[in-house]
Amino acid sequence: MNTPHPVIAGLSGRCPRCGEGRLFSGFLKYADACEACGLDFSSEDAGDGPAVFIILIAGFIVVPLALVLELALEPPLWLHALIWLPLATALCVGLLRPFRGVMFTLQWHHSAREARLDEPDDGPDG
């Protein structure tokens, strides 16, 4: 079986192991398992990571544009709200699914797990 690149699988919303089955069963809800290879998706969770990246990216796009408009034309605040709130909302909603997919597939690819305090420490002291 050829494992797809995790970023490509995540962006396309496909299984990180086979690249065939769907990763999502709804807009943002992960499927229970891959319909093609049977990989269980229930143990993986991207958490809030995608939202953090999206907020930073949307801010990086919207804030400079709003600042340039303000300095060039000095429009009223209602016009700023009319322009930038829908743009920021569209960016956040449009990027959320691909980012959730990428974070999920990268987590699976690198076998990332939540830290556990009850597991033995393999650090330098013991």
N, C-alpha and C positions, 0 to 999 in steps of 0.2 A: 504494500500500500504506500502510495506517495503522499507524505504529509505536506500540506500547502504551507506557504509562508504565513505566519500568524497575522501579519498586518493585512495581507490580501484577504485572508479568510474572514477577519473581523470586519473589514470595510464592506465586504460582500454579504455579510451576515450568514456565513456558512460554518459548518463544523470545523473545529481546529485540527481534528485528527484526519478526516477523510476529504474535507472540502466539498462534500456533496450535500449532506443534510442541512436543513435550516437551523440556524442558531436561535432564532426568535419565533415564538408562537403568536405574538401580538406585536404592537408597535415597539414596546420596550420590555416585554416579558420574555424571559428566556424559555425555550422549550425544555421539557423534562429530560429528553434524550434525543440523540441524533436518529432520524428516521432511516438513515442509510447504514451506519456502522454500529449503532446502538450505544455510543458513548454517553454516559450519564452526565448531565449538565448540572445536577442538583448540588454538587459539592462546590462548584465554582461560584464566585460572586465578585463583581467588579467594584461594589460598594459606591462610595462617593467620588472616586478618582476621576471618572469621565466628566462629572459636573464641574470639578475644580478646573480642569484643563479648558473646558468650554467657556467658563466665565472669563478666564484669562484671555483666551483667543478673541471672544466677542468684545471684551473691553479694549483689547489692542486694536481692533478694527474701528469700533464705534467712537471711542473717546477722541482720537486724533481728528476724525472726520467732523465731529461736533465742534471741536475746538477751532478748526479751520473755518467752518461756517460761521461760528460766532465772531471770530476776528475779522472775517471778510465782510459780512453783511449785518451783523448784530440783529438777528431776527428776534421776535418775542419768544418767551419761554414756551408758549403753547405750540409754536411751530417746531421748536426743538423736540417737544414731546411727541408731536404728530409724526415726525420723521424718524427719530432715533428709537423710540420704544418699540414700534413694529419691527424695525430692522434688528434690534437686539433680540427680540423674541423669536423672530424667524431664524436667526443664526443659532440661537440656543436649541431650539426644537429641531432644526435641520441637522445639527451636528451631534445630537445626543445619541441617536441609535448607532451611527458608525463608530463613535468613540466608545460606547458601551461594548460593542462587538470587538473592537481592537483590544481594549483592556481585558476583556474576558479571554480572548484567544492568547494574548501574551501571558496572562496568568496561568493558563493551562500549559502552554508551551514550556514555560520555565518552572513548572511545578511549584508555583508560589502558594504558600499556605499562611494562614493566620498564626501569629506567634502563640506558643503555648507555654505556660509557666510550669506545668507538671511534667514536662519532658526533660530528660537529663541534659545538662549543659555540656556541649562539646567544645567549649571555648578553651583558651590557653591555661586557665586555672583548674579546669576540672571537668 
